[in-house]
Amino acid sequence: MVLINSWSVTFCTIVMLVFISMLSFNQYFSNIMNYIFLYNNVSSLLIFLSILLVGLCFISTPENKKSRYMMCLLSLLFILVIVFSVNNMLLFYIFFEASLIPTLLLIISWGYQPERLQAGSYMMLYTVCASLPLLMVLLYWSYSEGSFMMCLSTMTTNYESMNFFVYLAFLVKLPMYSCHLWLPKAHVEASLAGSMILAGILLKLGGYGLIQMNYIFNISGNKSTFLIFIMSLSIWGGLLASLMCLRQVDMKAFIAYSSIGHMALVIIGILNDQVWGILSSIITMYAHGLCSSAMFCIAYYSYLKVRSRSLMHIKGLLQVYPMLSFFWFFLCSINMAVPPTLNLLGEMFVIPSLWSLSILFIFVMGLMIFFSGVYNMFLYTSINHGVHSKYILYSVSMNSSQYMSLIMHMFPMILFLKLELFFFQKKIIVELQNQCFSVKLFWNEPHQ
């Protein structure tokens, strides 16, 4: 209870865990951890993101220091660290599902409106029902392989008939368009910390799960008609989600639908199973985790000024709160992937992977990028420009904790732009030398 009741000790613990997780990018430290955990560059990056965002949740909500709230966040952090590092498939599934419990508590206990109970029910029904068949698949796989350890998988048995259940469990979690209805409801009713964790980390469980399942079941090795259909539905759904952003009135629903559009590129990058696509998915997951969390933060700070999330009631923030408008401009620019942000890097890296599928995929992606710029500019101008609304409450400007939260969201994106090139440079070069099929297609096919 001393840890839970002490705000400073808890925050120092989070900071210490951030530095420990950054040690995992060191090659020698990572080799030692591989004997105990499945500790690779993807898992270490997501563990760092989890610890960082939970720490930012504490910074963003300084008014809430109750022990139950802090225990909920710390238990969720503990579960996420295990999910991203465990080598046992049964434990992976158990903690994958257990992450829903603290998230549900964040939505129900600290939500805004009575509809939060319905939103929590939607989230549980969608995600639990979709992932229950995965448990049967994992039990059959462990019986065939004789072990639950992922590193001991031999891939001697053909599991192609079970790929549908693997897709279902993780595509609902990402989510893919047509399986996404639970996400806007959960975001609208969740508290600030619930939205930050849900968008920043929990959506990445689906991408991480697809990457791990691909190592075991080779779910993208055979480019079947069903797999092409899923990738086509994903990218067209991303385009439709971008169009639906232009029809949203609630700021949180607006940001939630933009997340669905970004996750469509993650799905295609992973399922196409090429070096550029997987690298694009990892970068996009990391960049989206920070950017979407920061956008939910600034949406909450704007809500505190107006006491409404409706775009019709928020006008002219530039006249009244210029610093708030500055952060809106900065975050909307990052969300639309302007250079030199990591979002742009993730979108550019997926182009060779899409080229190997069809030129039509690149055309649809071009429309997604265009409408991404449109709805982000629409969001910024509708909130900040014009004559300020009469609903705006004249109050104090942003405090130090709010400034710190937004700046610390942006700083790791700049930091990791250099860290990625430093730590992953040699590994990327080796992988591209061994698996350069997509690069050859990208450069040679138009000249044939």
Summary of the structure (lengths in Angstrom):
residues: 448
radius of gyration: 21.4
end to end distance: 68.7
largest distance: 69.0
contacts: 1546
relative contact order: 0.09
helix: 77%
strand: 1%
